[in-house]
């Protein structure tokens, strides 16, 4: 199936997981049209995104075929998998070893299915404390703190221990990436929960109770520093910089 003439449209939402798709497309040197959306005052996505996909989430990509047929693809992991499968014939981001491809596939599921839900819960709870009706905020704060302390913080820390150990093993083999010896889809999908949410907001992470994250997870810290210097990562961030206006502390 030829994909050379396909048109890719990325529906990008301010402060969302869609930034990884910008980076992905830049790494593969794929031309794309960027359509941007600003969040509402309540930090929700605008209703206009529901015209693209019924759930109104981002990222969403549209692939327009030369004959006019359109394919709408949602979910970050699914999008990355699809793009790599059909638009990375030269293995720029795709490992050539089958076992390494399986590892990348694992991280495409793990990042959104295991790691990110914990961070989303912490984000929602931070909103709950701030937006609770006056007179109930202290009670709400105690409630969500109890839940976070019992579950979401321990689970998040367990995951960070897990990922730091993987990177420690990778470092021993001479790699600074999560899979193999080069940048892959695994690093791209993990960039939002690890770099954007935590290691790119170290002061916020410490205030939340994570402590000295550089000391606790030195290998993730080093990985985040390396990723932040990737040329196409920087280019992707510069591309959308003027549209980024919403940055909550997670």
PyMOL commands that set and color helices and strands:
alter all, ss='L'
color gray80, all
select helices_A, chain A and resi 19-27+47-51+76-87+98-131+137-172+185-199+202-208+213-216+218-227+231-243
alter helices_A, ss='H'
color red, helices_A
select strands_A, chain A and resi 7-13+33-37+60-64+70-74
alter strands_A, ss='S'
color yellow, strands_A
deselect
rebuild
show_as cartoon
